[in-house]
Amino acid sequence: MRASQKDFENAMNQVKLLKKDPGNEVKLKLYSLYKQATEGPCNMPKPGVFDLINKAKWDAWNALGSLPKETARQNYVDLVSSLSSSLESSSQVEPGTDRKSTGYETLMVTSEDGITKIMLNRPTKKNALNVEMYHEIMHALKAASKDDSAITVLTGNGDYYSSGNDLTNFTDIPPGGVEEKAKNGAILLREFVGCFIDFPKPLIAVVNGPAVGISVTLLGLFDAVYASDRATFHTPFSHLGQSPEGCSSYTFPKIMSPAKATEMLVFGKKLTAGEACAQGLVTEVFPDSTFQKEVWTRLKAFAKLPPNAMRISKEIIRNREKEKLHAVNAEECSVLQGRWLSDECMNAVVNFLSRKSKL
Ligand SMILES: CCCCCCCCCC/C=C/CC(=O)SCCNC(=O)CCNC(=O)[C@H](O)C(C)(C)COP(=O)(O)OP(=O)(O)OC[C@H]1O[C@@H](n2cnc3c(N)ncnc32)[C@H](O)[C@@H]1OP(=O)(O)O
């Protein structure tokens, strides 16, 4: 039996209720079938090569050629029906449940023994920071700054600490185009880094594995950095056509000398944990086999110290730099905004995404 218009509308509603993301490939398939079913064959002009998302959509729709509208409608309904049985539906979520009050989508946040632990929780993506994660980290930091814990820890779930900015952040182009995307990215980044600059309690990084990009640069704003000997520290900004952020253009030369900072931030030299420790970026390195046990024992002891004294001591160590750090942050974001629009950056992102079949 052919799918009716009613079946098609039901399927469209069903798609909105899917709780789990079915993935880019399926979303493109759904999009193309929807367009074919409602508008017929694609006769739109092909988007430019840098308009990544719209080009992928156009390609998917155009690939359907002259498939009849009714067949596309049937295929759409069949595809949604197969998805609904394999993916959980959000209709099972309690009405009125506020996700933010019950938990985070990209983080695991716990508070015990005087320590608030913010764990990056996208292990299958090596804890890459997507836009939602940037927002959730800001939210978690603001909450931690006001809770009863004495210290706050950032760490990663799985084998990576973090692979840095999620490169798919570049693909979702809004109607205002790439310029608007870059502008919004710079606003988000400035606010995000600002939360680290202003964080009032001791902030400790427990670097459980390799760290890339912004997860490395931010370390200059932490009060202590403990690393497993499995961790590496890599800022491939030039390879990506980008420039340093997280105030690293200021903190790294101070921490490790301008020449060593250049090797990392300009030439993309990857440091081992031992090298990062020798250069002052890491406070102490532990064997991976005993890392968690040793670090958490130490952190629990720190968390028993008088919290007000720790807060005030942090303030006196950090406060005279705050204004400078905010100015550096603003400048870095403005430079990056321009970099994101460059061919060098676009090409590097396209290369990564096409290697990973995300386009
Ligand atoms: C203009 C828009 C702006 C938007 C808003 C942005 C605001 C802030 C920007 C701040 C800028 C920060 C700069 C940086 O952080 S630069 C660093 C960026 N990161 C990278 O270049 C790392 C890229 N990843 C890799 O090189 C490798 O994945 C890896 C980390 C070396 C691991 O390699 P391995 O072979 O072990 O594993 P896979 O590659 O198979 O990875 C497993 C899956 O994870 C996905 N993945 C990993 N890292 C990222 C990433 N950074 N972005 C997106 N996805 C990532 C990978 O694709 C695999 O996914 P799959 O299983 O679905 O294929």
Ligand as a Chemical Component Dictionary entry (heavy atoms), coordinates in Angstrom:
data_LIG
# 
_chem_comp.id                   LIG 
_chem_comp.type                 NON-POLYMER 
_chem_comp.pdbx_formal_charge   0 
_chem_comp.three_letter_code    LIG 
# 
loop_
_chem_comp_atom.comp_id 
_chem_comp_atom.atom_id 
_chem_comp_atom.alt_atom_id 
_chem_comp_atom.type_symbol 
_chem_comp_atom.charge 
_chem_comp_atom.model_Cartn_x 
_chem_comp_atom.model_Cartn_y 
_chem_comp_atom.model_Cartn_z 
_chem_comp_atom.pdbx_ordinal 
LIG C1  C1  C 0 33.128 29.319 12.882 1  
LIG C2  C2  C 0 32.515 28.356 13.797 2  
LIG C3  C3  C 0 32.882 28.434 15.214 3  
LIG C4  C4  C 0 32.099 27.501 16.051 4  
LIG C5  C5  C 0 32.255 27.672 17.517 5  
LIG C6  C6  C 0 33.640 27.440 17.988 6  
LIG C7  C7  C 0 33.935 28.134 19.228 7  
LIG C8  C8  C 0 35.263 27.864 19.821 8  
LIG C9  C9  C 0 36.392 27.470 18.945 9  
LIG C10 C10 C 0 37.652 27.288 19.734 10 
LIG C11 C11 C 0 38.768 26.843 18.892 11 
LIG C12 C12 C 0 39.575 25.869 19.264 12 
LIG C13 C13 C 0 40.667 25.382 18.400 13 
LIG C14 C14 C 0 40.965 23.917 18.589 14 
LIG O1  O1  O 0 40.564 23.268 19.518 15 
LIG S1  S1  S 0 41.916 23.264 17.356 16 
LIG C15 C15 C 0 41.887 21.525 17.649 17 
LIG C16 C16 C 0 40.777 20.863 16.931 18 
LIG N1  N1  N 0 40.927 19.428 17.049 19 
LIG C17 C17 C 0 41.557 18.667 16.159 20 
LIG O2  O2  O 0 42.098 19.126 15.174 21 
LIG C18 C18 C 0 41.570 17.186 16.427 22 
LIG C19 C19 C 0 40.861 16.456 15.336 23 
LIG N2  N2  N 0 40.851 15.036 15.631 24 
LIG C20 C20 C 0 41.868 14.220 15.339 25 
LIG O3  O3  O 0 42.877 14.628 14.819 26 
LIG C21 C21 C 0 41.718 12.786 15.697 27 
LIG O4  O4  O 0 40.342 12.502 15.784 28 
LIG C22 C22 C 0 42.395 12.425 17.061 29 
LIG C23 C23 C 0 41.941 13.337 18.176 30 
LIG C24 C24 C 0 43.913 12.494 16.891 31 
LIG C25 C25 C 0 42.013 10.964 17.452 32 
LIG O5  O5  O 0 42.336 10.094 16.374 33 
LIG P1  P1  P 0 41.890 8.552  16.437 34 
LIG O6  O6  O 0 42.284 7.971  15.131 35 
LIG O7  O7  O 0 42.382 7.926  17.676 36 
LIG O8  O8  O 0 40.313 8.617  16.580 37 
LIG P2  P2  P 0 39.247 9.090  15.499 38 
LIG O9  O9  O 0 39.844 10.155 14.647 39 
LIG O10 O10 O 0 38.677 7.913  14.819 40 
LIG O11 O11 O 0 38.160 9.792  16.443 41 
LIG C26 C26 C 0 37.068 9.074  17.001 42 
LIG C27 C27 C 0 35.796 9.838  16.683 43 
LIG O12 O12 O 0 35.880 11.123 17.261 44 
LIG C28 C28 C 0 35.696 12.134 16.262 45 
LIG N3  N3  N 0 36.529 13.291 16.606 46 
LIG C29 C29 C 0 37.695 13.298 17.225 47 
LIG N4  N4  N 0 38.127 14.548 17.390 48 
LIG C30 C30 C 0 37.209 15.344 16.850 49 
LIG C31 C31 C 0 37.090 16.754 16.701 50 
LIG N5  N5  N 0 38.004 17.598 17.207 51 
LIG N6  N6  N 0 36.022 17.241 16.083 52 
LIG C32 C32 C 0 35.048 16.420 15.606 53 
LIG N7  N7  N 0 35.097 15.059 15.715 54 
LIG C33 C33 C 0 36.175 14.539 16.343 55 
LIG C34 C34 C 0 36.142 11.471 14.980 56 
LIG O13 O13 O 0 35.579 12.126 13.885 57 
LIG C35 C35 C 0 35.610 10.071 15.192 58 
LIG O14 O14 O 0 34.222 10.127 14.972 59 
LIG P3  P3  P 0 33.464 8.963  14.175 60 
LIG O15 O15 O 0 33.675 7.729  15.000 61 
LIG O16 O16 O 0 32.043 9.417  14.096 62 
LIG O17 O17 O 0 34.157 8.892  12.841 63 
# 
loop_
_chem_comp_bond.comp_id 
_chem_comp_bond.atom_id_1 
_chem_comp_bond.atom_id_2 
_chem_comp_bond.value_order 
_chem_comp_bond.pdbx_ordinal 
LIG C1  C2  SING 1  
LIG C2  C3  SING 2  
LIG C3  C4  SING 3  
LIG C4  C5  SING 4  
LIG C5  C6  SING 5  
LIG C6  C7  SING 6  
LIG C7  C8  SING 7  
LIG C8  C9  SING 8  
LIG C9  C10 SING 9  
LIG C10 C11 SING 10 
LIG C11 C12 DOUB 11 
LIG C12 C13 SING 12 
LIG C13 C14 SING 13 
LIG C14 O1  DOUB 14 
LIG C14 S1  SING 15 
LIG S1  C15 SING 16 
LIG C15 C16 SING 17 
LIG C16 N1  SING 18 
LIG N1  C17 SING 19 
LIG C17 O2  DOUB 20 
LIG C17 C18 SING 21 
LIG C18 C19 SING 22 
LIG C19 N2  SING 23 
LIG N2  C20 SING 24 
LIG C20 O3  DOUB 25 
LIG C20 C21 SING 26 
LIG C21 O4  SING 27 
LIG C21 C22 SING 28 
LIG C22 C23 SING 29 
LIG C22 C24 SING 30 
LIG C22 C25 SING 31 
LIG C25 O5  SING 32 
LIG O5  P1  SING 33 
LIG P1  O6  DOUB 34 
LIG P1  O7  SING 35 
LIG P1  O8  SING 36 
LIG O8  P2  SING 37 
LIG P2  O9  DOUB 38 
LIG P2  O10 SING 39 
LIG P2  O11 SING 40 
LIG O11 C26 SING 41 
LIG C26 C27 SING 42 
LIG C27 O12 SING 43 
LIG C27 C35 SING 44 
LIG O12 C28 SING 45 
LIG C28 N3  SING 46 
LIG C28 C34 SING 47 
LIG N3  C29 SING 48 
LIG N3  C33 SING 49 
LIG C29 N4  DOUB 50 
LIG N4  C30 SING 51 
LIG C30 C31 SING 52 
LIG C30 C33 DOUB 53 
LIG C31 N5  SING 54 
LIG C31 N6  DOUB 55 
LIG N6  C32 SING 56 
LIG C32 N7  DOUB 57 
LIG N7  C33 SING 58 
LIG C34 O13 SING 59 
LIG C34 C35 SING 60 
LIG C35 O14 SING 61 
LIG O14 P3  SING 62 
LIG P3  O15 DOUB 63 
LIG P3  O16 SING 64 
LIG P3  O17 SING 65 
# 
